[in-house]
């Protein structure tokens, strides 16, 4: 898992730098981390296999749309 996540992180950083979005992406990551850290119910819901992915996506859109 670490190798995969490291590869994605590296790609995201390269993408952000090329498009001059590093600060914006960083702020988004900090926000997502904060929301997940402070809302264990949200994390539990996202890990729940009984909840369909399209419902999870709608919830995430509602959580992050205004932010």
C-alpha positions as CSV (number, residue, x, y, z in Angstrom):
1,X,0.0,0.0,0.0
2,X,2.8,2.4,0.8
3,X,4.4,2.1,-2.6
4,X,1.0,2.8,-4.3
5,X,0.1,5.8,-2.1
6,X,3.7,7.2,-2.5
7,X,3.3,7.0,-6.3
8,X,0.0,8.8,-6.2
9,X,1.3,11.4,-3.9
10,X,4.3,12.0,-6.1
11,X,2.1,12.3,-9.2
12,X,-0.2,14.7,-7.4
13,X,2.7,16.9,-6.4
14,X,4.1,16.9,-9.9
15,X,0.7,17.7,-11.4
16,X,0.3,20.6,-8.8
17,X,3.6,22.1,-9.6
18,X,3.2,21.9,-13.4
19,X,-0.1,23.8,-13.1
20,X,0.9,26.1,-10.3
21,X,-1.7,24.7,-8.0
22,X,0.6,23.4,-5.2
23,X,-0.8,25.7,-2.5
24,X,-4.4,25.1,-3.5
25,X,-3.9,21.3,-3.5
26,X,-2.1,21.5,-0.2
27,X,-5.0,23.4,1.4
28,X,-7.5,20.9,0.1
29,X,-5.5,18.0,1.5
30,X,-5.3,19.8,4.9
31,X,-9.0,20.3,4.8
32,X,-9.8,16.6,4.0
33,X,-7.4,15.4,6.7
34,X,-9.0,17.7,9.2
35,X,-12.6,16.6,8.3
36,X,-11.6,12.9,8.5
37,X,-9.7,13.4,11.8
38,X,-12.6,15.2,13.4
39,X,-15.4,13.1,12.1
40,X,-15.0,9.4,12.9
41,X,-18.6,8.7,11.9
42,X,-17.8,9.9,8.4
43,X,-14.8,7.6,8.2
44,X,-16.8,4.7,9.5
45,X,-19.5,5.3,6.9
46,X,-16.9,5.4,4.1
47,X,-15.5,2.1,5.2
48,X,-18.9,0.5,5.5
49,X,-19.3,-2.0,2.7
50,X,-23.1,-2.0,3.2
51,X,-23.4,1.6,2.0
52,X,-23.3,2.0,-1.8
53,X,-20.5,4.0,-3.3
54,X,-22.8,6.4,-5.1
55,X,-24.4,7.3,-1.7
56,X,-20.9,7.8,-0.2
57,X,-20.0,10.1,-3.1
58,X,-23.2,12.2,-2.5
59,X,-22.3,12.6,1.2
60,X,-18.8,13.6,0.4
61,X,-20.0,16.1,-2.2
62,X,-22.3,17.6,0.5
63,X,-19.5,17.7,3.1
64,X,-17.0,19.4,0.8
65,X,-19.1,21.4,-1.6
66,X,-19.3,24.5,0.5
67,X,-15.7,24.4,1.6
